Amino acid sequence: MAHRIVYALQHGTDPGNMFVDHIHNDKDNNKPLRLATKLQNSQNRNGRKNTSSIYKGVCLVKATGRWRASIRVEKQFKHIGVYATQEEAALAYNEAALLYFGEFARLNQINSTSN
């Protein structure tokens, strides 16, 4: 609730029915803020914690030992591809996220140790 008040004070307008989104996903920092729909706000989330990969949208296919990239768009999971490394799969996820979500995409920060 506090971030809605801060947004109104910063921009001089009531956010109304819109969601107030923390651009850098830092809930303790009330700058910068932007208005978003519920869907846009949900696209700007971090990945799940209990997964086989450290990257959002990437999971290990145990049967093959390869990494699958997928993305959820309009309540549907879309298969992006299967890759040899989780970094390759994370890069593929990033491309798809930018395509589907634009500025609201939460991109993976790829570790450069395997590149």
C-alpha distances in whole Angstrom, upper triangle without the diagonal:
4,5,5,7,9,10,11,13,15,16,16,15,12,11,12,13,13,10,9,12,13,16,18,16,15,11,13,14,11,15,16,13,14,14,15,16,15,19,18,15,17,20,18,18,21,24,24,25,28,31,34,33,31,30,27,29,32,34,38,40,42,46,46,44,43,39,37,35,33,30,28,28,27,27,30,31,34,36,36,39,41,42,44,41,37,37,39,36,33,35,35,32,30,33,32,28,29,31,29,25,26,23,21,23,23,26,28,29,33,35,38,40,42,42
4,5,5,6,9,10,11,12,14,15,15,13,12,14,15,15,12,10,12,12,16,17,15,14,10,11,11,9,12,14,12,14,14,16,18,18,21,20,17,19,21,19,19,21,25,26,26,30,32,35,34,31,30,28,31,34,36,39,42,44,47,47,45,44,40,39,36,34,31,30,30,29,30,33,33,36,38,38,41,42,42,44,41,38,37,39,37,34,35,36,33,31,33,33,29,29,32,30,26,27,24,21,24,23,26,28,29,33,34,37,40,42,42
4,5,5,6,9,10,10,12,13,13,11,10,13,14,12,10,7,9,9,12,14,12,11,9,9,9,6,9,10,8,10,11,13,15,15,18,17,14,16,18,16,17,19,22,24,25,28,30,33,32,29,28,26,28,31,33,37,40,42,45,45,43,41,38,36,33,32,28,27,27,27,27,30,31,33,35,35,38,39,40,42,39,35,34,36,34,31,32,33,30,28,30,30,26,26,28,26,23,23,20,18,20,20,23,25,26,30,32,35,37,39,39
4,5,5,6,9,10,11,11,10,8,7,9,11,10,8,6,9,11,14,16,15,15,12,13,13,9,12,12,9,10,10,12,14,14,18,16,14,17,19,17,18,21,24,26,27,31,32,35,34,31,30,27,29,33,35,39,41,44,47,47,45,43,39,37,34,32,29,27,27,26,27,30,31,33,36,36,39,41,41,43,41,37,36,38,36,33,33,34,31,29,31,30,26,26,29,26,23,23,20,18,21,21,25,27,28,32,34,37,40,41,41
4,5,5,6,9,10,10,10,8,9,11,13,13,12,10,13,13,16,18,18,17,14,14,13,10,12,13,11,13,13,15,17,18,21,20,17,20,23,21,22,24,28,29,30,34,35,38,37,34,33,31,33,36,38,42,45,47,50,50,48,46,43,41,38,36,33,31,31,30,31,34,35,37,39,39,42,44,45,47,44,40,39,41,39,36,37,37,34,32,34,34,30,30,32,30,26,26,23,22,25,24,28,30,31,35,37,40,42,44,44
4,5,5,6,9,10,10,10,10,13,16,14,13,10,12,12,14,16,16,14,12,12,11,7,9,10,9,11,12,15,18,19,22,20,17,20,22,20,21,23,27,28,30,33,35,38,36,33,31,30,32,35,38,41,44,46,49,49,47,45,41,40,37,35,32,31,30,30,31,34,35,37,39,38,41,43,43,45,42,39,37,39,38,34,35,36,33,31,33,32,29,28,31,29,25,25,22,20,23,23,26,28,29,32,35,37,40,42,42
4,5,5,6,8,8,8,7,11,13,11,10,7,10,10,12,15,15,15,13,14,12,8,9,9,7,8,9,12,15,16,19,17,15,19,20,18,19,22,26,28,29,33,34,37,35,32,30,28,30,34,36,40,43,45,48,48,46,44,40,38,35,33,30,29,28,28,29,32,33,34,37,36,39,41,42,44,41,37,36,38,36,33,33,34,31,29,30,30,26,26,28,26,23,22,19,18,21,21,24,27,28,31,34,36,39,41,41
4,6,5,5,5,5,7,10,13,12,12,10,13,14,16,19,19,18,17,17,15,12,12,13,10,11,11,14,16,18,21,19,18,21,23,21,23,26,29,31,33,36,37,40,38,36,34,32,34,37,40,43,46,49,51,51,49,47,43,42,38,36,33,31,30,30,31,34,35,37,40,39,42,44,45,47,44,41,40,41,39,36,36,37,34,32,33,33,29,28,30,29,25,25,22,21,24,25,28,31,31,35,38,40,43,45,44
4,6,5,7,9,10,13,17,16,15,13,15,15,17,20,20,19,17,17,15,11,12,13,11,13,14,17,20,22,24,22,20,24,25,23,25,27,31,33,34,38,39,42,40,37,36,34,36,39,42,45,48,51,54,53,51,49,45,44,40,39,36,34,33,33,34,37,38,40,42,42,45,47,47,49,46,43,41,43,41,38,38,39,36,34,35,35,31,31,33,31,28,27,24,23,26,26,29,32,32,36,38,41,43,45,45
4,6,8,10,11,15,17,16,15,12,14,14,15,17,18,17,16,16,13,10,9,10,9,11,12,16,19,21,23,21,19,23,24,21,23,26,29,32,33,37,38,41,38,35,34,32,34,37,40,44,46,49,52,51,49,47,43,42,38,37,34,33,32,32,33,36,37,38,40,39,42,44,44,46,44,40,39,40,39,35,35,36,34,31,33,33,29,28,30,29,25,24,21,21,24,24,27,29,30,33,36,38,41,43,42
4,5,8,9,13,16,14,14,12,14,14,15,18,19,19,18,19,16,12,12,11,10,10,11,14,17,20,22,20,19,22,23,21,24,26,30,32,34,38,39,41,39,36,34,32,34,37,40,44,47,49,52,52,50,47,43,42,38,36,33,32,31,30,32,35,36,37,39,39,42,44,44,47,44,41,39,40,39,35,35,36,33,31,32,32,28,27,29,28,24,23,20,20,23,24,27,30,30,34,37,39,42,44,43
4,7,10,12,16,15,16,14,16,17,19,22,22,22,21,21,19,15,15,15,13,13,13,17,19,22,24,22,21,25,26,24,27,29,33,35,37,40,41,44,42,39,37,35,37,40,43,47,50,52,55,55,53,50,47,45,41,39,36,34,33,32,34,37,39,40,42,42,45,47,48,50,47,44,42,44,42,39,39,39,37,34,35,35,31,30,32,31,27,26,23,23,27,27,30,33,34,38,40,42,46,47,46
4,6,9,12,12,13,12,15,17,18,22,22,22,21,21,19,16,16,15,13,12,11,14,16,19,21,20,19,23,24,23,25,28,32,34,36,39,40,43,41,38,36,34,35,39,42,45,48,51,53,53,51,49,45,43,40,37,34,32,30,29,31,34,36,37,40,40,43,46,46,49,46,43,42,43,41,38,38,38,35,33,34,33,30,29,30,29,25,25,22,21,25,26,29,33,34,37,40,42,45,47,46
4,5,9,9,11,10,14,16,18,21,21,21,19,21,19,16,16,16,13,12,10,13,15,16,20,19,17,21,23,22,24,27,30,32,34,37,38,41,40,37,35,33,34,38,40,44,46,49,52,52,50,48,44,42,39,36,33,31,29,28,29,33,34,36,39,39,42,45,45,48,46,42,41,42,40,37,37,38,35,33,34,33,29,29,30,28,25,25,22,21,25,26,29,32,33,37,40,42,45,47,46
4,6,6,7,7,11,13,15,19,18,19,17,19,18,14,15,14,11,9,7,9,11,13,16,15,14,17,19,18,20,23,27,28,31,34,35,38,36,34,32,29,30,34,37,40,43,45,48,48,47,44,40,38,35,32,29,27,25,24,26,29,31,32,35,35,38,41,42,44,42,39,38,39,37,34,34,34,31,29,30,29,26,25,27,24,21,21,19,18,21,22,26,29,30,34,37,39,42,44,43
4,6,8,10,13,16,19,22,21,22,20,22,21,18,19,18,15,13,10,11,11,13,16,16,15,18,20,20,22,25,28,29,32,35,36,39,38,36,34,31,32,35,38,41,43,46,49,49,48,45,42,39,36,33,30,27,25,24,25,28,31,32,36,36,39,42,43,46,44,40,40,40,38,35,36,36,32,31,32,31,27,27,28,25,22,23,21,20,23,24,28,31,33,36,39,42,45,46,46
4,7,10,13,16,18,21,20,22,20,22,22,19,20,19,15,13,10,10,8,9,13,13,13,15,18,18,20,23,26,27,30,32,33,37,35,34,32,28,29,33,35,39,41,43,46,46,45,43,39,36,33,30,27,24,22,20,22,25,27,29,33,33,37,39,41,44,42,38,38,38,36,33,34,34,30,29,30,28,25,25,26,23,20,22,20,18,21,23,26,29,32,35,38,41,44,44,44
4,7,9,13,15,18,17,19,17,20,19,16,17,16,12,10,6,6,6,7,11,10,10,13,15,15,17,20,23,25,27,30,31,34,32,31,29,25,26,30,32,36,38,41,43,44,42,40,36,34,30,28,24,22,20,18,20,23,25,27,30,30,34,36,38,41,39,35,35,35,33,30,31,30,27,26,27,25,22,22,23,20,17,18,17,14,18,19,23,26,28,31,35,37,40,41,41
4,6,10,12,15,13,15,14,17,16,14,15,14,10,8,6,5,6,6,9,9,7,10,12,12,13,17,20,21,24,27,28,31,29,28,26,22,24,27,30,33,36,38,41,41,40,37,34,31,28,26,22,20,19,18,19,22,24,26,29,29,32,34,35,38,36,32,32,33,30,27,28,28,25,24,25,24,20,20,22,19,16,17,15,13,16,16,20,23,25,29,31,34,37,38,38
4,7,9,12,11,12,11,14,13,10,11,10,6,6,5,6,9,9,12,10,8,11,13,11,13,16,20,22,24,27,28,31,29,27,25,22,24,27,30,34,36,39,42,42,40,38,34,32,29,27,23,22,21,20,22,25,26,27,30,30,33,35,36,38,35,32,31,32,30,27,28,28,25,23,25,24,20,20,22,20,17,17,15,12,15,16,19,22,24,27,30,33,36,37,37
4,6,9,8,10,9,12,11,10,10,9,6,5,6,6,9,9,11,9,6,9,10,8,10,13,16,19,21,24,25,28,26,24,21,19,21,24,27,31,33,36,39,38,37,34,31,29,26,24,20,19,19,19,20,23,24,25,27,27,30,32,32,34,32,28,27,29,27,24,24,25,22,20,22,21,17,17,20,18,14,14,12,9,12,12,16,18,20,23,26,29,32,33,33
4,6,5,6,7,9,8,7,7,6,5,7,9,10,13,13,14,11,9,11,12,9,10,12,16,18,20,24,24,27,25,22,20,18,21,24,27,30,33,35,38,38,36,34,30,29,26,24,21,21,21,22,23,25,25,26,28,27,30,32,32,34,31,27,26,28,26,23,23,25,21,19,22,21,18,18,21,19,15,15,12,10,12,11,15,17,18,22,24,27,29,31,31
4,6,8,10,12,10,9,8,6,6,7,10,10,13,14,14,11,9,12,11,8,10,12,16,19,20,24,24,26,24,21,19,17,19,22,26,29,32,35,38,37,35,32,28,27,24,23,20,20,20,21,23,24,24,25,27,25,28,30,30,32,29,25,24,25,24,20,21,22,19,17,19,19,15,15,18,17,13,13,9,8,10,9,12,15,15,19,22,24,27,29,28
4,5,9,10,9,10,9,8,9,11,13,14,16,17,17,14,12,13,12,9,10,11,14,17,18,22,22,24,22,18,17,16,19,21,24,27,31,33,36,35,33,31,27,26,23,23,20,21,21,23,24,26,25,25,27,25,27,29,28,30,27,23,22,24,23,19,19,21,19,16,19,19,16,16,19,19,15,14,11,10,11,9,11,13,13,17,19,21,24,26,26
4,6,9,9,10,10,10,10,11,13,13,15,15,15,13,10,11,11,7,7,8,12,14,16,19,20,23,20,17,16,14,17,20,23,26,29,31,35,34,32,30,26,25,22,22,19,19,20,21,22,24,23,24,26,25,27,28,28,30,27,23,22,24,23,19,20,22,19,17,20,20,16,17,20,19,15,16,13,11,11,9,11,13,14,17,20,23,25,27,27
4,5,6,8,9,9,10,13,15,16,18,18,18,16,13,14,15,11,11,11,14,17,17,21,22,24,22,19,18,17,20,23,25,28,32,34,37,37,34,32,29,28,25,25,23,23,24,25,26,27,27,28,29,28,30,31,31,32,29,25,24,27,25,22,23,25,22,20,23,23,20,20,24,23,19,19,16,14,15,12,15,16,16,19,21,24,26,28,28
4,6,7,9,11,10,13,15,15,18,17,18,16,13,14,16,12,12,12,16,17,18,21,23,26,24,21,21,19,22,25,27,30,33,35,39,39,36,34,31,30,28,27,24,24,25,25,26,28,28,29,31,30,33,34,33,35,32,28,27,30,28,24,26,28,24,23,26,26,22,23,26,24,21,21,18,16,17,15,17,19,19,23,24,27,29,31,32
4,6,9,11,12,15,17,18,21,20,22,20,17,18,19,16,15,15,19,20,20,24,26,28,26,23,23,22,25,28,30,33,36,38,41,41,38,37,34,33,31,30,28,27,28,29,29,32,31,33,34,33,36,36,36,37,34,30,29,32,31,27,28,30,27,25,28,29,25,25,29,28,24,24,21,19,20,18,20,21,21,24,25,28,30,33,33
4,5,8,9,13,15,17,20,20,22,19,16,18,19,15,16,16,20,22,22,26,27,30,28,24,24,23,26,28,31,34,37,39,42,42,39,38,34,34,31,30,28,28,28,29,30,32,32,33,34,33,36,37,36,37,34,31,29,31,31,27,28,30,27,24,27,28,24,24,27,26,23,22,19,17,19,17,19,21,20,24,25,28,30,32,33
4,6,6,10,13,15,18,19,20,18,15,18,19,16,16,18,22,24,24,28,30,32,30,27,26,24,27,30,32,36,39,41,44,44,42,40,36,35,32,31,28,28,28,28,29,32,32,33,35,34,37,38,38,39,36,33,31,33,32,28,29,31,28,26,28,28,24,24,27,26,22,22,18,17,19,18,20,22,22,26,28,30,33,35,35
3,5,9,12,15,18,19,21,18,16,19,19,15,17,18,22,25,26,29,30,33,30,27,25,24,27,30,33,36,39,41,45,44,41,39,36,35,32,31,28,28,28,29,30,32,32,33,35,33,36,37,37,39,35,32,30,32,31,28,28,30,27,24,26,27,23,22,26,25,21,20,16,16,18,17,19,21,21,25,27,29,32,34,34
4,7,11,13,16,18,19,16,14,17,17,14,16,17,21,24,25,29,30,32,29,26,24,23,25,28,31,35,38,40,43,43,40,38,34,33,30,29,26,26,26,26,28,30,30,31,33,31,34,36,35,37,34,31,29,31,30,26,26,28,25,22,24,25,21,20,23,22,19,17,14,13,16,15,18,20,20,24,26,28,31,33,32
4,7,10,13,15,16,13,11,15,15,12,15,17,21,23,25,28,29,32,29,27,25,23,25,28,31,35,37,40,43,42,40,38,34,33,29,28,25,24,24,24,26,28,28,29,32,31,33,35,35,37,35,31,30,31,30,26,26,28,25,22,24,24,20,20,22,21,17,16,13,12,15,15,18,21,21,25,27,30,33,34,34
4,6,10,12,14,11,10,13,14,12,14,17,21,23,26,29,30,32,30,27,25,22,24,28,31,34,37,40,42,42,40,38,34,32,28,27,23,22,21,22,24,26,27,27,30,29,32,34,35,37,35,31,30,31,29,26,26,27,24,21,23,22,19,18,20,19,15,14,11,10,14,15,18,21,22,26,28,31,34,35,34
4,7,10,12,9,9,12,13,12,15,18,21,24,26,29,30,33,31,29,26,23,25,28,31,35,37,40,43,42,41,38,34,32,29,27,23,21,20,20,22,24,26,27,29,29,32,35,35,38,36,32,31,32,30,27,27,27,24,22,23,23,19,18,20,18,15,14,12,11,14,16,19,22,24,28,31,33,36,37,37
4,6,8,6,6,9,10,10,13,16,19,21,24,27,27,30,28,27,24,21,22,25,28,32,34,37,39,39,38,35,32,29,26,23,20,18,16,16,18,21,22,23,26,26,29,32,33,35,33,30,29,30,28,25,25,25,22,20,21,20,16,16,17,15,12,12,11,9,12,14,17,21,23,26,29,32,35,36,35
4,5,5,6,9,10,11,13,17,19,21,24,27,27,30,28,27,25,21,21,25,28,32,33,36,39,39,38,35,31,29,25,22,19,16,15,13,15,18,20,21,25,25,29,31,33,36,34,31,30,30,28,25,26,25,22,21,22,20,17,17,18,15,12,13,13,10,13,15,19,22,25,28,31,34,36,37,36
4,6,5,6,9,10,12,15,17,18,22,24,25,28,26,25,23,19,20,23,26,29,31,34,36,37,36,33,30,27,24,21,17,15,13,12,13,16,18,20,23,24,27,30,31,34,33,29,29,30,27,24,25,25,21,21,22,20,17,18,18,15,13,15,15,11,14,15,18,21,24,27,30,33,36,36,36
4,5,5,6,9,11,14,15,17,21,23,23,26,24,23,21,17,17,21,23,27,28,31,33,34,33,30,27,24,21,18,14,11,10,9,10,13,15,16,20,20,24,26,28,31,30,26,26,27,24,22,22,21,18,18,19,16,13,15,15,12,10,12,13,10,11,13,16,19,22,25,28,31,34,34,33
4,5,5,7,9,13,15,17,21,23,23,26,24,23,20,16,17,20,23,27,29,32,34,34,33,30,26,24,20,18,14,12,11,11,13,15,16,17,20,20,24,26,28,31,29,25,25,25,23,20,21,20,17,16,17,15,12,12,13,10,7,9,9,6,8,10,14,17,20,23,26,29,32,32,31
4,5,5,7,11,14,16,19,21,22,25,23,21,19,16,17,20,23,27,29,32,34,34,33,31,27,25,21,19,16,14,13,13,14,17,18,19,22,22,25,28,29,31,29,26,25,26,23,21,22,22,18,17,19,17,14,15,16,14,10,12,11,7,9,10,14,17,19,22,26,28,31,32,32
4,5,6,9,11,13,16,18,19,22,20,19,17,13,14,18,20,24,26,28,31,31,30,28,24,22,19,16,13,11,11,11,12,14,15,17,19,20,23,25,26,29,27,23,23,24,21,19,20,20,16,16,18,16,12,14,16,13,10,13,13,9,9,10,13,16,18,21,24,27,30,30,30
4,6,9,10,13,16,18,18,21,19,18,15,11,12,15,18,22,24,27,29,29,28,25,22,19,16,14,10,9,9,11,12,13,13,14,17,17,20,22,23,26,24,21,20,21,18,16,17,16,13,12,14,12,9,11,12,10,7,10,10,6,6,7,10,13,16,19,22,25,27,27,27
4,7,10,12,15,18,18,21,18,17,14,11,13,16,19,23,25,28,31,30,29,26,23,21,17,16,13,12,13,14,15,17,17,18,20,19,22,24,24,27,24,21,20,21,19,16,17,17,14,12,15,14,10,11,14,12,9,10,9,5,6,5,9,11,14,17,20,23,26,26,26
4,7,9,12,15,15,18,16,14,12,9,11,15,17,21,23,26,29,29,27,25,21,19,17,15,13,12,14,15,15,17,16,18,19,19,22,23,23,26,23,19,19,21,18,15,17,18,14,13,16,15,12,14,16,14,12,14,13,9,8,6,10,11,14,17,19,23,25,25,26
4,7,9,12,12,15,13,11,9,7,10,12,15,18,21,23,27,26,24,22,19,18,15,15,13,13,15,18,17,18,17,18,19,19,21,21,21,23,20,17,17,18,16,13,15,17,13,13,16,16,12,15,18,16,14,16,15,12,10,7,9,9,11,14,16,20,22,22,23
4,6,9,9,11,10,8,7,4,7,9,11,15,17,20,23,23,21,19,16,14,13,12,11,12,15,17,16,17,15,16,16,16,18,18,19,20,18,14,15,17,14,11,14,15,12,12,16,15,12,15,18,16,15,17,17,14,12,9,10,9,12,14,16,19,21,21,22
4,6,7,10,9,9,9,7,9,10,11,14,17,18,22,22,20,19,16,15,14,13,13,13,16,18,16,17,15,17,17,18,19,19,20,21,19,15,17,19,16,14,17,18,14,16,19,18,16,19,21,19,18,20,20,17,15,12,13,12,15,16,18,21,22,23,24
4,6,9,9,8,10,9,11,12,12,14,17,18,22,22,20,20,17,17,16,16,16,17,20,22,20,21,18,20,20,21,21,21,21,22,19,16,17,20,17,15,19,20,17,18,22,21,19,22,24,23,21,24,23,20,18,15,15,14,15,17,17,21,22,22,24
4,7,9,9,11,11,12,12,10,12,15,15,19,20,18,18,16,16,16,16,17,17,21,23,21,21,18,20,20,21,21,20,20,21,19,16,18,20,18,16,20,21,18,20,23,22,21,24,26,24,24,26,26,23,21,18,18,16,18,19,19,23,23,23,25
4,5,7,9,9,10,8,7,9,11,12,16,17,15,14,12,12,13,13,14,16,19,22,20,19,16,18,17,18,18,16,17,17,15,12,15,17,14,14,17,18,15,18,21,20,19,22,24,23,22,25,25,23,20,17,17,14,16,16,17,21,21,20,22
4,7,9,10,11,8,6,6,9,10,13,14,11,11,9,11,12,14,16,18,21,24,22,21,18,19,17,17,16,14,14,14,12,10,13,15,13,13,16,17,15,18,21,20,20,23,25,24,24,26,27,24,21,19,18,15,16,16,16,19,18,17,20
4,5,8,9,6,5,7,11,12,15,15,12,11,9,10,10,12,14,17,20,23,22,21,17,18,16,16,15,13,13,13,10,7,10,12,10,9,13,14,13,15,18,18,17,20,22,22,22,23,24,22,18,16,14,11,13,12,12,15,15,15,17
4,7,9,8,9,11,14,16,19,19,15,14,12,13,12,14,15,17,21,24,23,22,19,19,18,17,17,16,15,15,12,8,9,13,11,9,13,15,13,14,17,18,17,19,22,21,21,22,22,20,17,14,12,9,10,10,10,13,14,14,16
4,6,6,8,11,14,16,20,19,16,14,11,11,10,11,12,15,18,21,20,19,16,16,16,14,15,14,13,14,11,8,8,11,9,6,10,11,9,10,14,14,13,15,18,18,17,18,19,17,14,11,9,6,8,8,10,13,14,14,16
4,6,8,12,15,18,20,20,18,16,12,11,9,9,9,11,14,17,17,16,13,14,14,13,14,14,15,16,14,10,11,12,10,7,10,11,8,9,12,12,10,13,16,15,14,16,16,14,11,8,8,6,10,11,13,16,18,18,19
4,7,11,13,16,18,18,16,14,10,8,6,5,6,9,12,15,14,13,10,10,10,9,11,12,13,15,13,10,11,12,8,7,10,9,6,9,11,10,9,13,14,13,14,16,17,15,12,10,10,9,12,13,15,18,20,19,20
4,7,10,13,15,14,13,10,7,6,5,7,9,12,15,18,17,16,12,12,10,10,10,9,10,12,10,7,9,10,6,6,10,9,8,10,13,12,12,16,17,17,17,19,20,19,15,13,12,10,13,12,14,17,18,16,17
4,7,9,12,12,10,9,6,5,7,8,11,14,17,20,19,17,13,14,12,12,11,10,10,12,10,8,11,12,9,10,13,13,11,14,17,16,16,19,20,20,20,23,24,22,19,17,16,13,16,15,16,19,19,17,19
4,6,9,9,7,6,5,6,9,11,15,17,21,24,22,20,16,16,13,14,12,9,10,10,9,8,12,12,10,12,15,15,14,17,19,18,19,22,23,23,24,26,27,26,22,20,19,16,18,16,17,19,19,17,19
4,6,6,6,5,6,7,10,12,16,18,21,24,22,20,16,16,13,14,11,9,10,10,11,11,14,14,12,14,17,16,16,19,21,20,21,24,25,24,26,28,30,28,24,23,21,19,21,20,20,22,22,19,21
4,6,5,7,9,10,14,16,19,21,25,27,25,23,19,19,17,17,15,12,13,12,13,13,17,17,15,17,20,19,19,23,24,23,24,28,28,28,29,31,33,31,28,26,24,22,24,22,22,24,23,20,23
4,6,8,11,12,15,17,21,23,26,29,26,24,20,20,17,18,15,12,13,13,15,15,19,19,17,20,22,21,21,25,26,25,26,29,30,29,31,33,35,33,30,29,27,25,27,24,25,26,25,23,25
4,5,9,10,14,16,20,23,26,29,27,24,21,20,16,17,13,10,10,10,12,13,17,16,14,18,20,19,19,23,24,23,25,28,28,28,30,32,34,33,29,28,26,23,25,22,23,24,23,20,22
4,7,10,13,16,20,23,26,29,27,25,21,20,17,17,14,10,10,8,9,10,14,14,13,16,18,18,18,21,23,22,24,27,27,28,29,31,32,31,27,26,24,21,22,20,19,21,19,17,19
4,7,10,13,17,20,23,26,25,22,19,17,14,13,10,6,6,5,7,8,11,10,9,12,15,14,15,18,19,19,21,23,24,24,26,28,29,28,24,23,21,18,20,17,18,19,18,15,17
4,7,10,13,17,20,23,22,20,16,15,12,11,8,5,5,6,6,5,9,8,6,9,12,11,11,14,16,16,17,20,21,21,22,24,26,24,21,19,17,15,17,14,15,17,17,15,16
4,7,10,13,16,20,19,16,12,11,8,8,6,4,6,9,9,8,11,10,6,9,11,10,9,13,14,13,15,18,18,18,20,22,24,22,19,18,16,15,17,16,17,19,20,17,18
4,7,11,13,17,16,14,10,9,7,5,5,6,8,11,10,8,10,9,5,7,9,7,6,10,11,10,11,14,14,14,16,18,20,19,15,15,13,12,15,14,16,18,20,18,18
4,7,10,13,13,10,7,6,5,5,7,9,11,15,14,12,13,12,9,9,11,9,7,10,11,9,10,13,13,12,14,17,19,17,14,14,13,13,17,16,19,21,23,21,22
4,6,10,10,8,6,5,7,7,10,13,15,18,17,15,15,15,11,11,12,10,7,10,11,7,7,11,11,9,11,14,16,14,11,12,12,13,16,17,20,23,25,23,23
4,7,6,5,4,6,9,10,14,16,18,22,21,18,19,18,15,14,16,14,11,13,13,10,9,13,12,10,10,14,16,14,12,13,14,15,19,20,23,26,28,27,27
4,6,5,6,7,11,12,15,18,21,24,23,21,21,20,17,17,17,15,12,14,14,10,9,12,11,7,9,12,15,13,12,13,15,17,21,22,26,28,30,29,29
4,5,8,10,14,15,19,22,24,28,27,24,25,24,21,20,21,19,16,17,17,14,13,15,14,10,11,14,17,14,14,16,18,20,24,26,29,32,34,33,33
4,7,10,13,15,19,21,24,27,27,24,25,24,21,20,22,20,17,18,19,15,14,17,16,13,13,17,19,17,16,17,19,21,25,26,29,32,34,33,33
4,6,10,12,15,18,21,25,24,22,23,22,19,19,20,18,15,17,18,14,14,17,15,12,14,18,20,18,16,18,19,20,24,25,28,31,33,31,31
4,7,9,12,14,17,21,21,18,20,19,15,16,17,15,12,15,16,12,12,16,15,12,14,18,20,18,16,16,17,18,22,22,25,28,29,28,28
4,6,9,12,15,19,19,17,19,17,13,14,15,12,10,13,13,10,11,14,13,11,14,17,20,18,15,17,17,17,21,21,24,26,28,26,26
4,6,9,12,15,16,15,16,14,11,13,14,11,10,13,13,10,12,15,14,13,16,19,21,20,17,18,17,17,21,20,23,24,26,24,24
4,7,10,14,14,13,14,11,8,10,11,7,7,10,10,8,10,13,12,12,15,17,20,19,16,16,15,15,18,17,20,22,23,21,21
4,7,10,12,11,13,10,7,10,11,8,9,12,12,11,14,16,15,16,18,20,23,22,19,19,17,16,19,17,20,21,22,19,19
4,7,9,9,11,9,7,11,12,9,11,14,14,14,16,19,19,19,21,23,25,24,21,20,18,17,19,17,19,20,20,17,18
4,6,7,9,6,6,9,10,9,11,14,14,15,17,19,19,20,22,23,25,25,21,20,18,16,17,15,16,16,17,14,14
4,7,9,7,8,11,12,12,14,16,17,18,20,22,23,24,25,26,28,28,24,23,20,17,18,15,15,15,15,12,13
4,5,5,7,9,10,11,13,14,16,17,19,20,22,23,24,25,26,26,22,20,17,14,15,11,12,12,12,9,10
4,5,5,6,9,10,10,12,14,15,16,18,20,21,21,22,23,22,19,17,14,11,12,9,10,12,12,10,11
4,5,5,6,9,10,10,13,14,15,17,19,20,20,21,22,21,17,16,12,9,9,6,7,8,10,8,9
4,5,5,6,9,10,11,13,14,16,17,19,20,20,22,21,18,17,13,11,12,9,11,11,12,10,10
4,5,5,6,9,10,11,12,14,15,16,18,19,20,20,16,15,12,10,12,10,12,14,15,13,13
4,5,5,6,9,10,10,12,14,15,16,16,17,17,13,11,9,6,9,7,10,12,14,13,13
4,5,5,6,9,10,11,13,14,15,15,16,17,13,12,9,8,9,7,11,12,14,13,12
4,5,5,6,9,10,11,12,14,15,17,17,13,13,10,10,12,11,14,15,18,16,15
4,5,5,6,9,10,10,11,13,15,14,10,10,8,8,11,11,14,16,19,17,17
4,5,5,6,9,10,10,10,12,12,8,8,5,6,9,10,13,15,18,17,16
4,6,5,6,9,10,10,12,13,10,11,9,10,13,13,16,17,20,19,18
4,5,5,6,8,9,12,12,9,11,10,12,15,15,19,20,23,22,21
4,5,5,5,7,9,9,5,7,7,10,13,14,18,20,23,22,21
4,6,5,5,7,8,6,9,8,11,14,15,19,20,24,23,22
4,6,6,10,10,9,12,11,14,17,18,22,23,26,25,24
4,6,10,9,8,11,12,15,18,20,23,25,28,27,26
4,6,5,5,9,10,14,17,19,23,24,28,27,26
4,5,6,9,10,14,16,18,22,24,27,27,26
4,6,8,10,14,16,18,22,23,27,27,26
4,6,9,13,15,18,22,24,27,27,27
4,6,10,12,15,18,21,24,24,23
4,7,9,12,16,18,21,22,22
4,6,9,13,15,18,18,18
4,6,9,12,15,15,15
4,7,9,12,13,13
4,6,9,10,10
4,6,7,8
4,6,5
4,6
4
